[in-house]
Amino acid sequence: MAGGWARDGAVSEQIEASISDELARMQSKKRPMGESLTHCAECEEPIPEKRRMALPGVKLCLECQQERDGAFKSRAGFNRRGSKDSQLK
């Protein structure tokens, strides 16, 4: 049962759209390809052979990669499709 101006199933559709958008964003991230480096491109430490075999084309050691992954990335925290503000503009 929907309330207000929303039709039945609108909330479910909004949740599914948010999940689909996030999955598409995650899948669009490109994985490294090609020849792996033997030493990290940032700190020059050796990259373990098991890491190079698991991720072909890897350029960073585990510590540098974790640092880069942990960096803050700002993105919208809500679904604009369902925002009342977006409907008013």
Kinemage of the C-alpha trace (Angstrom):
@kinemage 1
@onewidth
@group {chain A} dominant
@subgroup {mainchain}
@vectorlist {calphas} color= white
{ca met a 1} P 0.000 0.000 0.000
{ca ala a 2} L 1.440 3.334 -1.022
{ca gly a 3} L 0.749 6.577 0.749
{ca gly a 4} L 0.431 10.130 -0.477
{ca trp a 5} L 1.071 10.651 -4.181
{ca ala a 6} L 3.085 7.455 -4.684
{ca arg a 7} L 1.529 4.547 -6.540
{ca asp a 8} L 1.606 0.949 -5.276
{ca gly a 9} L 5.076 -0.565 -5.553
{ca ala a 10} L 6.855 2.789 -5.932
{ca val a 11} L 9.012 2.263 -2.835
{ca ser a 12} L 10.104 -1.180 -4.028
{ca glu a 13} L 10.952 0.224 -7.449
{ca gln a 14} L 13.012 2.991 -5.861
{ca ile a 15} L 14.962 0.476 -3.725
{ca glu a 16} L 15.564 -1.764 -6.745
{ca ala a 17} L 16.752 1.233 -8.795
{ca ser a 18} L 19.198 2.225 -6.044
{ca ile a 19} L 20.584 -1.317 -5.873
{ca ser a 20} L 20.881 -1.517 -9.671
{ca asp a 21} L 22.717 1.831 -9.791
{ca glu a 22} L 25.187 0.727 -7.115
{ca leu a 23} L 25.810 -2.632 -8.815
{ca ala a 24} L 26.441 -0.885 -12.129
{ca arg a 25} L 28.861 1.528 -10.428
{ca met a 26} L 30.761 -1.341 -8.808
{ca gln a 27} L 30.949 -3.357 -12.028
{ca ser a 28} L 32.178 -0.367 -14.015
{ca lys a 29} L 35.380 -0.170 -11.975
{ca lys a 30} L 38.155 -1.403 -14.194
{ca arg a 31} L 40.426 -4.134 -12.935
{ca pro a 32} L 44.134 -3.991 -13.733
{ca met a 33} L 45.144 -5.896 -16.859
{ca gly a 34} L 48.419 -6.796 -18.532
{ca glu a 35} L 51.849 -7.281 -17.038
{ca ser a 36} L 52.174 -6.894 -13.266
{ca leu a 37} L 54.970 -4.827 -11.834
{ca thr a 38} L 57.495 -6.567 -9.595
{ca his a 39} L 57.867 -3.436 -7.436
{ca cys a 40} L 55.238 -0.963 -6.257
{ca ala a 41} L 54.798 2.105 -8.476
{ca glu a 42} L 54.542 4.368 -5.409
{ca cys a 43} L 56.884 3.071 -2.699
{ca glu a 44} L 59.214 0.784 -4.718
{ca glu a 45} L 58.649 -2.140 -2.290
{ca pro a 46} L 58.508 -5.613 -3.892
{ca ile a 47} L 55.021 -6.860 -4.731
{ca pro a 48} L 54.546 -10.463 -3.500
{ca glu a 49} L 54.322 -13.050 -6.280
{ca lys a 50} L 50.987 -14.382 -4.977
{ca arg a 51} L 49.462 -10.889 -5.296
{ca arg a 52} L 50.811 -10.549 -8.845
{ca met a 53} L 49.329 -13.933 -9.780
{ca ala a 54} L 45.949 -13.175 -8.160
{ca leu a 55} L 45.611 -9.727 -9.808
{ca pro a 56} L 47.243 -9.632 -13.250
{ca gly a 57} L 48.358 -6.098 -14.019
{ca val a 58} L 48.690 -5.004 -10.391
{ca lys a 59} L 50.832 -1.874 -9.959
{ca leu a 60} L 50.694 -1.232 -6.193
{ca cys a 61} L 51.736 -3.183 -3.109
{ca leu a 62} L 49.027 -4.131 -0.635
{ca glu a 63} L 49.758 -1.252 1.765
{ca cys a 64} L 49.670 1.422 -0.946
{ca gln a 65} L 46.486 -0.083 -2.429
{ca gln a 66} L 44.789 -0.071 0.983
{ca glu a 67} L 45.792 3.571 1.450
{ca arg a 68} L 44.347 4.489 -1.943
{ca asp a 69} L 41.132 2.505 -1.326
{ca gly a 70} L 40.680 4.143 2.061
{ca ala a 71} L 40.816 7.668 0.643
{ca phe a 72} L 37.520 9.547 1.055
{ca lys a 73} L 35.421 9.744 -2.083
{ca ser a 74} L 32.439 12.045 -1.976
{ca arg a 75} L 29.252 10.884 -3.638
{ca ala a 76} L 25.562 11.511 -3.263
{ca gly a 77} L 24.035 9.795 -0.262
{ca phe a 78} L 20.467 9.537 -1.502
{ca asn a 79} L 18.510 8.502 -4.550
{ca arg a 80} L 17.729 11.577 -6.675
{ca arg a 81} L 14.930 9.716 -8.463
{ca gly a 82} L 12.817 9.730 -5.331
{ca ser a 83} L 13.832 13.117 -3.968
{ca lys a 84} L 11.015 15.620 -3.697
{ca asp a 85} L 13.492 18.419 -4.458
{ca ser a 86} L 14.340 16.858 -7.826
{ca gln a 87} L 10.647 16.694 -8.715
{ca leu a 88} L 10.139 20.376 -7.959
{ca lys a 89} L 12.883 21.601 -10.311
